[in-house]
Amino acid sequence: MSAETGPLCVFAYGSLVSAASAAETLGRDEVLVQPAVLRGWERSFTLARDNRRCEKTFAAPDGSVPEIVLALNVEPDPTGRAEVNGALVELSPEEFARLDLRELRYDRVDVSGAVHPAGGPGPARTVHTYVAKPGNRAAGTPEGSVVLAAYERTVEAAFAELGPDQLEAFRRTTRDCPAQRIEGVLVTDAIPAGNPRAW
């Protein structure tokens, strides 16, 4: 079976590693996640969301509204030696359309040859992941940008549930981000059905 005709999968490297979060978006009772590694790529908090003008706006506990909220992103590693851990989720074409609505600030790209499932290759698959659109990519850590604490907690809990040593591998393969972590308060909610409201 070739990668073009095999199962469709997404390589999740952030909040989609959470089976519960993925199930909510996909409209399923449950989602199975399979540990995997994406080789030749690196992970960082370089997805920038315009917090004041998008479909969901969060305020800090003191009522101030940060301009930019950061989230995780992956990019090719120029050296080709980096790798990030994550999970594979098998999807139908219709489910990919639902996921595209959630990941509206990302482009979906084919990474089939770079993904290696834990425990062996399994059947050939077409694997996509989500990469920040050029207009949503932060070159560094913008001044005054924040990371929503609920997002980071969800991601870390998901990796802890993924299997032994997966959380440690996530922390080791994610670049440090000096942005302030805040407990966000949702103040604007025009969020599509199935998309997270805690981050």
Phi and psi in degrees as GROMACS dihedral restraints (atoms count N, CA, C in turn):
[ dihedral_restraints ]
;  ai    aj    ak    al  type     phi  dphi    fc
    3     4     5     6     1   -84.1    20    10
    4     5     6     7     1   163.9    20    10
    6     7     8     9     1   -61.7    20    10
    7     8     9    10     1   -31.4    20    10
    9    10    11    12     1   -70.7    20    10
   10    11    12    13     1   -25.4    20    10
   12    13    14    15     1  -108.5    20    10
   13    14    15    16     1    -2.9    20    10
   15    16    17    18     1   -79.8    20    10
   16    17    18    19     1  -174.9    20    10
   18    19    20    21     1   -60.6    20    10
   19    20    21    22     1   149.8    20    10
   21    22    23    24     1   -89.1    20    10
   22    23    24    25     1   132.3    20    10
   24    25    26    27     1  -136.4    20    10
   25    26    27    28     1   156.8    20    10
   27    28    29    30     1  -112.8    20    10
   28    29    30    31     1   138.3    20    10
   30    31    32    33     1   -90.9    20    10
   31    32    33    34     1   114.1    20    10
   33    34    35    36     1   -95.5    20    10
   34    35    36    37     1   135.7    20    10
   36    37    38    39     1  -132.1    20    10
   37    38    39    40     1     2.9    20    10
   39    40    41    42     1  -138.5    20    10
   40    41    42    43     1  -123.2    20    10
   42    43    44    45     1   -66.6    20    10
   43    44    45    46     1   -23.3    20    10
   45    46    47    48     1   -70.6    20    10
   46    47    48    49     1   -12.7    20    10
   48    49    50    51     1   -64.4    20    10
   49    50    51    52     1   -23.7    20    10
   51    52    53    54     1   -70.3    20    10
   52    53    54    55     1   112.6    20    10
   54    55    56    57     1   -59.3    20    10
   55    56    57    58     1   -37.5    20    10
   57    58    59    60     1   -66.5    20    10
   58    59    60    61     1   -41.8    20    10
   60    61    62    63     1   -67.1    20    10
   61    62    63    64     1   -43.0    20    10
   63    64    65    66     1   -63.4    20    10
   64    65    66    67     1   -41.1    20    10
   66    67    68    69     1   -62.9    20    10
   67    68    69    70     1   -38.6    20    10
   69    70    71    72     1   -61.9    20    10
   70    71    72    73     1   -43.9    20    10
   72    73    74    75     1   -68.0    20    10
   73    74    75    76     1   -40.4    20    10
   75    76    77    78     1   -83.2    20    10
   76    77    78    79     1    -9.8    20    10
   78    79    80    81     1    73.9    20    10
   79    80    81    82     1    29.5    20    10
   81    82    83    84     1  -105.5    20    10
   82    83    84    85     1   161.0    20    10
   84    85    86    87     1   -72.7    20    10
   85    86    87    88     1   -35.6    20    10
   87    88    89    90     1  -154.3    20    10
   88    89    90    91     1   157.9    20    10
   90    91    92    93     1  -130.6    20    10
   91    92    93    94     1   135.1    20    10
   93    94    95    96     1   -95.1    20    10
   94    95    96    97     1   131.4    20    10
   96    97    98    99     1  -115.7    20    10
   97    98    99   100     1   135.7    20    10
   99   100   101   102     1  -114.5    20    10
  100   101   102   103     1   120.8    20    10
  102   103   104   105     1   -54.9    20    10
  103   104   105   106     1   142.2    20    10
  105   106   107   108     1  -157.0    20    10
  106   107   108   109     1   169.5    20    10
  108   109   110   111     1  -128.3    20    10
  109   110   111   112     1   138.8    20    10
  111   112   113   114     1  -105.5    20    10
  112   113   114   115     1   112.1    20    10
  114   115   116   117     1   -95.3    20    10
  115   116   117   118     1   142.7    20    10
  117   118   119   120     1    85.2    20    10
  118   119   120   121     1    12.2    20    10
  120   121   122   123     1  -129.3    20    10
  121   122   123   124     1   160.4    20    10
  123   124   125   126     1  -130.6    20    10
  124   125   126   127     1   155.8    20    10
  126   127   128   129     1  -116.6    20    10
  127   128   129   130     1   139.9    20    10
  129   130   131   132     1  -159.2    20    10
  130   131   132   133     1   166.7    20    10
  132   133   134   135     1   -86.3    20    10
  133   134   135   136     1    73.0    20    10
  135   136   137   138     1  -122.1    20    10
  136   137   138   139     1    13.5    20    10
  138   139   140   141     1   -92.5    20    10
  139   140   141   142     1   119.9    20    10
  141   142   143   144     1  -109.4    20    10
  142   143   144   145     1   126.9    20    10
  144   145   146   147     1  -112.3    20    10
  145   146   147   148     1   132.1    20    10
  147   148   149   150     1   -73.6    20    10
  148   149   150   151     1    95.2    20    10
  150   151   152   153     1   -64.8    20    10
  151   152   153   154     1   -24.3    20    10
  153   154   155   156     1   -90.8    20    10
  154   155   156   157     1   -11.6    20    10
  156   157   158   159     1  -129.7    20    10
  157   158   159   160     1     6.9    20    10
  159   160   161   162     1  -101.2    20    10
  160   161   162   163     1  -171.5    20    10
  162   163   164   165     1   -73.1    20    10
  163   164   165   166     1   -12.8    20    10
  165   166   167   168     1  -142.1    20    10
  166   167   168   169     1   126.9    20    10
  168   169   170   171     1  -118.3    20    10
  169   170   171   172     1   131.2    20    10
  171   172   173   174     1  -114.3    20    10
  172   173   174   175     1   138.2    20    10
  174   175   176   177     1  -101.9    20    10
  175   176   177   178     1   154.1    20    10
  177   178   179   180     1   -75.7    20    10
  178   179   180   181     1   163.6    20    10
  180   181   182   183     1   -55.4    20    10
  181   182   183   184     1   -27.1    20    10
  183   184   185   186     1   -84.0    20    10
  184   185   186   187     1     2.9    20    10
  186   187   188   189     1    93.5    20    10
  187   188   189   190     1   -12.3    20    10
  189   190   191   192     1   -70.3    20    10
  190   191   192   193     1   152.1    20    10
  192   193   194   195     1  -115.9    20    10
  193   194   195   196     1   105.4    20    10
  195   196   197   198     1   -60.9    20    10
  196   197   198   199     1   148.6    20    10
  198   199   200   201     1   -76.3    20    10
  199   200   201   202     1   -38.3    20    10
  201   202   203   204     1  -129.9    20    10
  202   203   204   205     1   131.7    20    10
  204   205   206   207     1  -109.4    20    10
  205   206   207   208     1   131.8    20    10
  207   208   209   210     1  -100.6    20    10
  208   209   210   211     1   148.0    20    10
  210   211   212   213     1  -140.7    20    10
  211   212   213   214     1   175.4    20    10
  213   214   215   216     1   -75.5    20    10
  214   215   216   217     1   151.9    20    10
  216   217   218   219     1  -149.0    20    10
  217   218   219   220     1   157.1    20    10
  219   220   221   222     1  -124.0    20    10
  220   221   222   223     1   148.4    20    10
  222   223   224   225     1  -143.4    20    10
  223   224   225   226     1   151.6    20    10
  225   226   227   228     1   -59.0    20    10
  226   227   228   229     1   138.8    20    10
  228   229   230   231     1   -85.2    20    10
  229   230   231   232     1   122.8    20    10
  231   232   233   234     1   -56.2    20    10
  232   233   234   235     1   -29.9    20    10
  234   235   236   237     1   -82.5    20    10
  235   236   237   238     1   -19.3    20    10
  237   238   239   240     1    76.4    20    10
  238   239   240   241     1     2.8    20    10
  240   241   242   243     1   -98.6    20    10
  241   242   243   244     1   -17.0    20    10
  243   244   245   246     1   -73.2    20    10
  244   245   246   247     1   163.2    20    10
  246   247   248   249     1  -154.2    20    10
  247   248   249   250     1   155.8    20    10
  249   250   251   252     1  -129.6    20    10
  250   251   252   253     1   144.9    20    10
  252   253   254   255     1   -89.7    20    10
  253   254   255   256     1   159.5    20    10
  255   256   257   258     1  -176.8    20    10
  256   257   258   259     1  -147.9    20    10
  258   259   260   261     1  -147.3    20    10
  259   260   261   262     1   149.5    20    10
  261   262   263   264     1   -97.6    20    10
  262   263   264   265     1   136.3    20    10
  264   265   266   267     1  -127.4    20    10
  265   266   267   268     1   124.8    20    10
  267   268   269   270     1   -81.7    20    10
  268   269   270   271     1   135.5    20    10
  270   271   272   273     1  -134.6    20    10
  271   272   273   274     1   157.8    20    10
  273   274   275   276     1   -90.7    20    10
  274   275   276   277     1   163.0    20    10
  276   277   278   279     1   -56.2    20    10
  277   278   279   280     1   -37.3    20    10
  279   280   281   282     1   -65.5    20    10
  280   281   282   283     1   -37.7    20    10
  282   283   284   285     1   -69.7    20    10
  283   284   285   286     1   -32.9    20    10
  285   286   287   288     1   -62.8    20    10
  286   287   288   289     1   -35.3    20    10
  288   289   290   291     1   -63.2    20    10
  289   290   291   292     1   -39.8    20    10
  291   292   293   294     1   -64.5    20    10
  292   293   294   295     1   -40.0    20    10
  294   295   296   297     1   -68.1    20    10
  295   296   297   298     1   -35.7    20    10
  297   298   299   300     1   -59.4    20    10
  298   299   300   301     1   -35.0    20    10
  300   301   302   303     1   -66.7    20    10
  301   302   303   304     1   -37.1    20    10
  303   304   305   306     1   -68.9    20    10
  304   305   306   307     1   -42.0    20    10
  306   307   308   309     1   -96.3    20    10
  307   308   309   310     1    47.0    20    10
  309   310   311   312     1   -67.4    20    10
  310   311   312   313     1   -16.4    20    10
  312   313   314   315     1   -97.7    20    10
  313   314   315   316     1     9.9    20    10
  315   316   317   318     1  -120.1    20    10
  316   317   318   319     1   153.2    20    10
  318   319   320   321     1   -97.8    20    10
  319   320   321   322     1   142.3    20    10
  321   322   323   324     1   -88.0    20    10
  322   323   324   325     1   126.6    20    10
  324   325   326   327     1  -127.9    20    10
  325   326   327   328     1   150.8    20    10
  327   328   329   330     1   -83.7    20    10
  328   329   330   331     1   121.6    20    10
  330   331   332   333     1  -125.0    20    10
  331   332   333   334     1    28.3    20    10
  333   334   335   336     1   -51.1    20    10
  334   335   336   337     1   -46.2    20    10
  336   337   338   339     1   -74.7    20    10
  337   338   339   340     1   -12.6    20    10
  339   340   341   342     1  -100.2    20    10
  340   341   342   343     1    -6.6    20    10
  342   343   344   345     1   -99.5    20    10
  343   344   345   346     1   132.7    20    10
  345   346   347   348     1  -129.0    20    10
  346   347   348   349     1   106.9    20    10
  348   349   350   351     1   -65.5    20    10
  349   350   351   352     1   149.1    20    10
  351   352   353   354     1   -67.1    20    10
  352   353   354   355     1   143.2    20    10
  354   355   356   357     1    82.1    20    10
  355   356   357   358     1    13.8    20    10
  357   358   359   360     1   116.4    20    10
  358   359   360   361     1   166.3    20    10
  360   361   362   363     1   -70.0    20    10
  361   362   363   364     1   -32.7    20    10
  363   364   365   366     1    65.9    20    10
  364   365   366   367     1  -164.1    20    10
  366   367   368   369     1   -68.8    20    10
  367   368   369   370     1   152.0    20    10
  369   370   371   372     1   -61.5    20    10
  370   371   372   373     1   141.3    20    10
  372   373   374   375     1  -140.4    20    10
  373   374   375   376     1   153.0    20    10
  375   376   377   378     1   -92.0    20    10
  376   377   378   379     1   119.7    20    10
  378   379   380   381     1  -120.0    20    10
  379   380   381   382     1   127.1    20    10
  381   382   383   384     1  -113.4    20    10
  382   383   384   385     1   157.2    20    10
  384   385   386   387     1  -137.3    20    10
  385   386   387   388     1   175.7    20    10
  387   388   389   390     1  -113.7    20    10
  388   389   390   391     1   128.5    20    10
  390   391   392   393     1  -122.1    20    10
  391   392   393   394     1   137.6    20    10
  393   394   395   396     1   -54.2    20    10
  394   395   396   397     1   132.9    20    10
  396   397   398   399     1   -60.8    20    10
  397   398   399   400     1   150.4    20    10
  399   400   401   402     1   -52.7    20    10
  400   401   402   403     1   -38.6    20    10
  402   403   404   405     1   -74.1    20    10
  403   404   405   406     1    -9.5    20    10
  405   406   407   408     1  -114.7    20    10
  406   407   408   409     1     9.5    20    10
  408   409   410   411     1   -94.7    20    10
  409   410   411   412     1   126.6    20    10
  411   412   413   414     1   -91.2    20    10
  412   413   414   415     1   128.7    20    10
  414   415   416   417     1   -69.3    20    10
  415   416   417   418     1   -27.2    20    10
  417   418   419   420     1  -147.5    20    10
  418   419   420   421     1  -136.0    20    10
  420   421   422   423     1  -111.5    20    10
  421   422   423   424     1   101.1    20    10
  423   424   425   426     1   -58.7    20    10
  424   425   426   427     1   145.1    20    10
  426   427   428   429     1   -58.2    20    10
  427   428   429   430     1   131.8    20    10
  429   430   431   432     1    79.2    20    10
  430   431   432   433     1     1.0    20    10
  432   433   434   435     1   -73.6    20    10
  433   434   435   436     1   157.8    20    10
  435   436   437   438     1  -135.2    20    10
  436   437   438   439     1   161.7    20    10
  438   439   440   441     1  -115.9    20    10
  439   440   441   442     1   131.8    20    10
  441   442   443   444     1   -73.7    20    10
  442   443   444   445     1   125.0    20    10
  444   445   446   447     1   -60.5    20    10
  445   446   447   448     1   -35.0    20    10
  447   448   449   450     1   -63.1    20    10
  448   449   450   451     1   -36.3    20    10
  450   451   452   453     1   -65.0    20    10
  451   452   453   454     1   -49.9    20    10
  453   454   455   456     1   -64.0    20    10
  454   455   456   457     1   -38.6    20    10
  456   457   458   459     1   -63.1    20    10
  457   458   459   460     1   -42.5    20    10
  459   460   461   462     1   -62.3    20    10
  460   461   462   463     1   -43.8    20    10
  462   463   464   465     1   -62.9    20    10
  463   464   465   466     1   -48.6    20    10
  465   466   467   468     1   -66.1    20    10
  466   467   468   469     1   -38.0    20    10
  468   469   470   471     1   -64.3    20    10
  469   470   471   472     1   -38.8    20    10
  471   472   473   474     1   -63.9    20    10
  472   473   474   475     1   -42.1    20    10
  474   475   476   477     1   -69.4    20    10
  475   476   477   478     1   -34.1    20    10
  477   478   479   480     1   -63.2    20    10
  478   479   480   481     1   -34.9    20    10
  480   481   482   483     1   -79.2    20    10
  481   482   483   484     1   -18.4    20    10
  483   484   485   486     1   -68.9    20    10
  484   485   486   487     1   -30.4    20    10
  486   487   488   489     1   156.7    20    10
  487   488   489   490     1   169.7    20    10
  489   490   491   492     1   -55.4    20    10
  490   491   492   493     1   133.8    20    10
  492   493   494   495     1    71.2    20    10
  493   494   495   496     1     1.5    20    10
  495   496   497   498     1   -70.4    20    10
  496   497   498   499     1   -36.4    20    10
  498   499   500   501     1   -66.5    20    10
  499   500   501   502     1   -42.5    20    10
  501   502   503   504     1   -62.0    20    10
  502   503   504   505     1   -40.4    20    10
  504   505   506   507     1   -65.8    20    10
  505   506   507   508     1   -38.3    20    10
  507   508   509   510     1   -60.1    20    10
  508   509   510   511     1   -48.7    20    10
  510   511   512   513     1   -64.6    20    10
  511   512   513   514     1   -38.3    20    10
  513   514   515   516     1   -68.9    20    10
  514   515   516   517     1   -32.4    20    10
  516   517   518   519     1  -103.0    20    10
  517   518   519   520     1    16.2    20    10
  519   520   521   522     1  -117.7    20    10
  520   521   522   523     1   126.2    20    10
  522   523   524   525     1   -64.4    20    10
  523   524   525   526     1   143.0    20    10
  525   526   527   528     1   -60.5    20    10
  526   527   528   529     1   143.4    20    10
  528   529   530   531     1  -127.5    20    10
  529   530   531   532     1   118.5    20    10
  531   532   533   534     1   -82.1    20    10
  532   533   534   535     1     0.1    20    10
  534   535   536   537     1   -60.2    20    10
  535   536   537   538     1   148.5    20    10
  537   538   539   540     1   -65.4    20    10
  538   539   540   541     1   140.5    20    10
  540   541   542   543     1   -94.3    20    10
  541   542   543   544     1   132.6    20    10
  543   544   545   546     1  -130.1    20    10
  544   545   546   547     1   153.9    20    10
  546   547   548   549     1   -87.3    20    10
  547   548   549   550     1    97.4    20    10
  549   550   551   552     1   -73.5    20    10
  550   551   552   553     1   145.9    20    10
  552   553   554   555     1  -115.2    20    10
  553   554   555   556     1   118.7    20    10
  555   556   557   558     1   -69.8    20    10
  556   557   558   559     1   121.0    20    10
  558   559   560   561     1  -117.9    20    10
  559   560   561   562     1   -16.5    20    10
  561   562   563   564     1  -130.8    20    10
  562   563   564   565     1   125.8    20    10
  564   565   566   567     1  -132.8    20    10
  565   566   567   568     1    96.4    20    10
  567   568   569   570     1  -125.2    20    10
  568   569   570   571     1    44.0    20    10
  570   571   572   573     1   -85.3    20    10
  571   572   573   574     1   131.9    20    10
  573   574   575   576     1   -58.6    20    10
  574   575   576   577     1   150.2    20    10
  576   577   578   579     1   -56.4    20    10
  577   578   579   580     1   137.6    20    10
  579   580   581   582     1    88.2    20    10
  580   581   582   583     1    -8.3    20    10
  582   583   584   585     1   -90.7    20    10
  583   584   585   586     1   146.3    20    10
  585   586   587   588     1   -61.7    20    10
  586   587   588   589     1   144.8    20    10
  588   589   590   591     1  -113.1    20    10
  589   590   591   592     1    -0.6    20    10
  591   592   593   594     1   -93.2    20    10
  592   593   594   595     1   -11.0    20    10
